[in-house]
Amino acid sequence: TKQAVSFVPDSTDPELEGFDLNMNSSELVLRFSETVNSSTLNVSQLTLQNEATSAGSNESFRLVSSTVTEVFSDVVTVALSIDDSNAVKALSLLCSSAYDTFITIDRGAVSDMRGNKVVALEGLNVTSYERDSTSPQLTSVRALMPTGKPPVVLVAVFSESVDLDTLNVSKIVRSEERRVGK
């Protein structure tokens, strides 16, 4: 074996080159120019926005509680938390198609294997986009009478954010609870 005459350490900052977003599976895939240490990824330094520039963007969301599912790679997968996914879905002008899906990454949001920090980038358009095609499910309903007398307030809980403008109250039907053996 030959010994190296000189060694030049990596001083190149990684760059975000592209990203994919699957709103159906709540998965964000980030592609970098080199291998990054995804354990250093701070998701709160990633912002989804509906325009290329934050100045032109009227809807944006900075991730809060999503988690990384890859370790050391140039491709990092982020599983959007239920809260982050629902917050994005609640913003009707954000991430509803490839045309309104952009990402901004702050300087230092992730580092490479030598500790070089990612370059800040604003308004990168999504490469591959999949819309949310799973219908929300009604998970529970409660009837409340806050004043002790009518009106009754119905509280409906769904599996994900829903657009209240699409709620057709004429389709709500009251049914008696049936208990087995009673």
DRENKOLTI-370245 format. One record per residue (C-alpha): residue number from 1; residue in one letter; chain; x, y, z. Coordinates in steps of 0.001 Angstrom, whole numbers, always signed. Layout:
<pts>
num NUM residu A chaine A c1 X c2 Y c3 Z
...
</pts>
This chain:
<pts>
num 1 residu T chaine A c1 +0 c2 +0 c3 +0
num 2 residu K chaine A c1 +1012 c2 +3506 c3 -746
num 3 residu Q chaine A c1 +630 c2 +6293 c3 +1720
num 4 residu A chaine A c1 -1117 c2 +9459 c3 +560
num 5 residu V chaine A c1 +1217 c2 +12353 c3 -78
num 6 residu S chaine A c1 -1432 c2 +14887 c3 +845
num 7 residu F chaine A c1 -5007 c2 +14899 c3 +2059
num 8 residu V chaine A c1 -7586 c2 +17550 c3 +1291
num 9 residu P chaine A c1 -10622 c2 +17285 c3 +3597
num 10 residu D chaine A c1 -14138 c2 +17745 c3 +2232
num 11 residu S chaine A c1 -15090 c2 +21401 c3 +2536
num 12 residu T chaine A c1 -17968 c2 +21390 c3 +48
num 13 residu D chaine A c1 -21355 c2 +22248 c3 +1494
num 14 residu P chaine A c1 -24166 c2 +19893 c3 +474
num 15 residu E chaine A c1 -27048 c2 +21270 c3 -1592
num 16 residu L chaine A c1 -30677 c2 +20245 c3 -1856
num 17 residu E chaine A c1 -31083 c2 +19251 c3 -5513
num 18 residu G chaine A c1 -34676 c2 +18070 c3 -5568
num 19 residu F chaine A c1 -37592 c2 +16759 c3 -3557
num 20 residu D chaine A c1 -40689 c2 +14642 c3 -3915
num 21 residu L chaine A c1 -43877 c2 +14929 c3 -1892
num 22 residu N chaine A c1 -46492 c2 +12239 c3 -1474
num 23 residu M chaine A c1 -49497 c2 +13705 c3 +358
num 24 residu N chaine A c1 -51259 c2 +10338 c3 +256
num 25 residu S chaine A c1 -48563 c2 +8594 c3 +2315
num 26 residu S chaine A c1 -47365 c2 +11823 c3 +4022
num 27 residu E chaine A c1 -43811 c2 +11295 c3 +2824
num 28 residu L chaine A c1 -41241 c2 +13912 c3 +1834
num 29 residu V chaine A c1 -38124 c2 +12732 c3 -26
num 30 residu L chaine A c1 -35129 c2 +15082 c3 -142
num 31 residu R chaine A c1 -32301 c2 +14566 c3 -2653
num 32 residu F chaine A c1 -28919 c2 +16125 c3 -1852
num 33 residu S chaine A c1 -25740 c2 +16657 c3 -3876
num 34 residu E chaine A c1 -23837 c2 +14316 c3 -1550
num 35 residu T chaine A c1 -24347 c2 +11968 c3 +1400
num 36 residu V chaine A c1 -25694 c2 +13776 c3 +4454
num 37 residu N chaine A c1 -25932 c2 +12746 c3 +8079
num 38 residu S chaine A c1 -29708 c2 +12715 c3 +8332
num 39 residu S chaine A c1 -29543 c2 +12447 c3 +12126
num 40 residu T chaine A c1 -28537 c2 +16133 c3 +11996
num 41 residu L chaine A c1 -31640 c2 +17122 c3 +10006
num 42 residu N chaine A c1 -33716 c2 +19732 c3 +11828
num 43 residu V chaine A c1 -37144 c2 +19476 c3 +10158
num 44 residu S chaine A c1 -38181 c2 +22828 c3 +11620
num 45 residu Q chaine A c1 -35772 c2 +24387 c3 +9104
num 46 residu L chaine A c1 -37861 c2 +23070 c3 +6187
num 47 residu T chaine A c1 -40757 c2 +25187 c3 +4926
num 48 residu L chaine A c1 -43329 c2 +24138 c3 +2357
num 49 residu Q chaine A c1 -44764 c2 +27093 c3 +466
num 50 residu N chaine A c1 -47114 c2 +27662 c3 -2452
num 51 residu E chaine A c1 -44835 c2 +30005 c3 -4428
num 52 residu A chaine A c1 -41151 c2 +30035 c3 -5366
num 53 residu T chaine A c1 -40409 c2 +33051 c3 -3156
num 54 residu S chaine A c1 -41577 c2 +33575 c3 +390
num 55 residu A chaine A c1 -42465 c2 +37169 c3 -556
num 56 residu G chaine A c1 -44922 c2 +35909 c3 -3186
num 57 residu S chaine A c1 -46177 c2 +33044 c3 -1074
num 58 residu N chaine A c1 -49501 c2 +33514 c3 +687
num 59 residu E chaine A c1 -49553 c2 +30061 c3 +2260
num 60 residu S chaine A c1 -46623 c2 +28278 c3 +3848
num 61 residu F chaine A c1 -45954 c2 +25813 c3 +6621
num 62 residu R chaine A c1 -42742 c2 +25203 c3 +8554
num 63 residu L chaine A c1 -42490 c2 +21565 c3 +9609
num 64 residu V chaine A c1 -42663 c2 +20962 c3 +13345
num 65 residu S chaine A c1 -42723 c2 +17324 c3 +14362
num 66 residu S chaine A c1 -41953 c2 +15151 c3 +11327
num 67 residu T chaine A c1 -39263 c2 +12468 c3 +11566
num 68 residu V chaine A c1 -36401 c2 +11195 c3 +9410
num 69 residu T chaine A c1 -36488 c2 +7563 c3 +8324
num 70 residu E chaine A c1 -33121 c2 +7284 c3 +6523
num 71 residu V chaine A c1 -29666 c2 +7475 c3 +8126
num 72 residu F chaine A c1 -26666 c2 +8163 c3 +5848
num 73 residu S chaine A c1 -27515 c2 +8783 c3 +2216
num 74 residu D chaine A c1 -27856 c2 +11464 c3 -423
num 75 residu V chaine A c1 -31597 c2 +10678 c3 -369
num 76 residu V chaine A c1 -33377 c2 +11394 c3 +2917
num 77 residu T chaine A c1 -36966 c2 +10386 c3 +3590
num 78 residu V chaine A c1 -39029 c2 +12407 c3 +6052
num 79 residu A chaine A c1 -42241 c2 +10919 c3 +7419
num 80 residu L chaine A c1 -44617 c2 +13821 c3 +7927
num 81 residu S chaine A c1 -46204 c2 +13648 c3 +11364
num 82 residu I chaine A c1 -49996 c2 +13542 c3 +11581
num 83 residu D chaine A c1 -49971 c2 +17115 c3 +12910
num 84 residu D chaine A c1 -47692 c2 +18416 c3 +10139
num 85 residu S chaine A c1 -49599 c2 +16532 c3 +7437
num 86 residu N chaine A c1 -52974 c2 +17796 c3 +8676
num 87 residu A chaine A c1 -51669 c2 +21363 c3 +8946
num 88 residu V chaine A c1 -50503 c2 +21251 c3 +5310
num 89 residu K chaine A c1 -53796 c2 +19688 c3 +4146
num 90 residu A chaine A c1 -55756 c2 +22390 c3 +5972
num 91 residu L chaine A c1 -54105 c2 +25076 c3 +3802
num 92 residu S chaine A c1 -56063 c2 +24820 c3 +550
num 93 residu L chaine A c1 -53540 c2 +26761 c3 -1565
num 94 residu L chaine A c1 -50536 c2 +24728 c3 -364
num 95 residu C chaine A c1 -49338 c2 +21378 c3 -1725
num 96 residu S chaine A c1 -52535 c2 +20609 c3 -3603
num 97 residu S chaine A c1 -50630 c2 +20016 c3 -6866
num 98 residu A chaine A c1 -47104 c2 +20244 c3 -8269
num 99 residu Y chaine A c1 -47836 c2 +23862 c3 -9209
num 100 residu D chaine A c1 -48173 c2 +25035 c3 -5592
num 101 residu T chaine A c1 -45538 c2 +22845 c3 -3943
num 102 residu F chaine A c1 -42188 c2 +24478 c3 -3195
num 103 residu I chaine A c1 -39669 c2 +23982 c3 -410
num 104 residu T chaine A c1 -37257 c2 +26284 c3 +1369
num 105 residu I chaine A c1 -34370 c2 +24862 c3 +3384
num 106 residu D chaine A c1 -32464 c2 +26982 c3 +5883
num 107 residu R chaine A c1 -28665 c2 +27059 c3 +6039
num 108 residu G chaine A c1 -27521 c2 +24326 c3 +8402
num 109 residu A chaine A c1 -30774 c2 +22339 c3 +8353
num 110 residu V chaine A c1 -28600 c2 +19247 c3 +7812
num 111 residu S chaine A c1 -24873 c2 +18554 c3 +7593
num 112 residu D chaine A c1 -22769 c2 +16181 c3 +5536
num 113 residu M chaine A c1 -20525 c2 +13522 c3 +7047
num 114 residu R chaine A c1 -17732 c2 +16064 c3 +7670
num 115 residu G chaine A c1 -20047 c2 +18593 c3 +9346
num 116 residu N chaine A c1 -20401 c2 +20908 c3 +6331
num 117 residu K chaine A c1 -23794 c2 +22621 c3 +6528
num 118 residu V chaine A c1 -26355 c2 +22524 c3 +3735
num 119 residu V chaine A c1 -26634 c2 +25641 c3 +1583
num 120 residu A chaine A c1 -29813 c2 +27683 c3 +2113
num 121 residu L chaine A c1 -32251 c2 +27446 c3 -775
num 122 residu E chaine A c1 -35578 c2 +29184 c3 -1312
num 123 residu G chaine A c1 -38462 c2 +27993 c3 -3424
num 124 residu L chaine A c1 -37348 c2 +24756 c3 -5052
num 125 residu N chaine A c1 -40286 c2 +23302 c3 -7021
num 126 residu V chaine A c1 -41294 c2 +19710 c3 -6315
num 127 residu T chaine A c1 -39953 c2 +17084 c3 -8740
num 128 residu S chaine A c1 -42588 c2 +14420 c3 -8163
num 129 residu Y chaine A c1 -45941 c2 +15061 c3 -6480
num 130 residu E chaine A c1 -48741 c2 +12715 c3 -5462
num 131 residu R chaine A c1 -51975 c2 +14212 c3 -4190
num 132 residu D chaine A c1 -53926 c2 +12969 c3 -1197
num 133 residu S chaine A c1 -56369 c2 +10507 c3 -2730
num 134 residu T chaine A c1 -57488 c2 +8825 c3 +496
num 135 residu S chaine A c1 -60932 c2 +9906 c3 +1649
num 136 residu P chaine A c1 -61155 c2 +11068 c3 +5259
num 137 residu Q chaine A c1 -62898 c2 +8689 c3 +7638
num 138 residu L chaine A c1 -65281 c2 +9734 c3 +10402
num 139 residu T chaine A c1 -63644 c2 +8327 c3 +13536
num 140 residu S chaine A c1 -66013 c2 +9564 c3 +16254
num 141 residu V chaine A c1 -69018 c2 +11775 c3 +16941
num 142 residu R chaine A c1 -70069 c2 +13359 c3 +20219
num 143 residu A chaine A c1 -73268 c2 +15209 c3 +20993
num 144 residu L chaine A c1 -72825 c2 +18029 c3 +23481
num 145 residu M chaine A c1 -75327 c2 +20319 c3 +25181
num 146 residu P chaine A c1 -73029 c2 +22982 c3 +26711
num 147 residu T chaine A c1 -75896 c2 +24985 c3 +28230
num 148 residu G chaine A c1 -77778 c2 +21922 c3 +29507
num 149 residu K chaine A c1 -80565 c2 +22493 c3 +27008
num 150 residu P chaine A c1 -80844 c2 +22628 c3 +23197
num 151 residu P chaine A c1 -79271 c2 +23333 c3 +20810
num 152 residu V chaine A c1 -77191 c2 +20183 c3 +20625
num 153 residu V chaine A c1 -73669 c2 +20612 c3 +19296
num 154 residu L chaine A c1 -72244 c2 +17734 c3 +17257
num 155 residu V chaine A c1 -68479 c2 +17266 c3 +17372
num 156 residu A chaine A c1 -67247 c2 +15100 c3 +14499
num 157 residu V chaine A c1 -63660 c2 +13847 c3 +14451
num 158 residu F chaine A c1 -62107 c2 +12781 c3 +11141
num 159 residu S chaine A c1 -58951 c2 +10851 c3 +10328
num 160 residu E chaine A c1 -57441 c2 +13932 c3 +8641
num 161 residu S chaine A c1 -58153 c2 +17596 c3 +7916
num 162 residu V chaine A c1 -61378 c2 +18162 c3 +6007
num 163 residu D chaine A c1 -62748 c2 +21094 c3 +4012
num 164 residu L chaine A c1 -65805 c2 +22281 c3 +5961
num 165 residu D chaine A c1 -67146 c2 +24005 c3 +2839
num 166 residu T chaine A c1 -67794 c2 +20537 c3 +1419
num 167 residu L chaine A c1 -69843 c2 +19368 c3 +4424
num 168 residu N chaine A c1 -73426 c2 +18603 c3 +3380
num 169 residu V chaine A c1 -75416 c2 +18745 c3 +6632
num 170 residu S chaine A c1 -78507 c2 +17351 c3 +4889
num 171 residu K chaine A c1 -76634 c2 +14032 c3 +4670
num 172 residu I chaine A c1 -76254 c2 +13786 c3 +8459
num 173 residu V chaine A c1 -78714 c2 +11197 c3 +9765
num 174 residu R chaine A c1 -79392 c2 +10472 c3 +13417
num 175 residu S chaine A c1 -79621 c2 +6813 c3 +14288
num 176 residu E chaine A c1 -80308 c2 +5042 c3 +17560
num 177 residu E chaine A c1 -77452 c2 +3286 c3 +19243
num 178 residu R chaine A c1 -78070 c2 -421 c3 +19303
num 179 residu R chaine A c1 -76515 c2 -2483 c3 +22033
num 180 residu V chaine A c1 -75970 c2 -6198 c3 +21698
num 181 residu G chaine A c1 -78032 c2 -8189 c3 +24210
num 182 residu K chaine A c1 -80328 c2 -5300 c3 +25199
</pts>
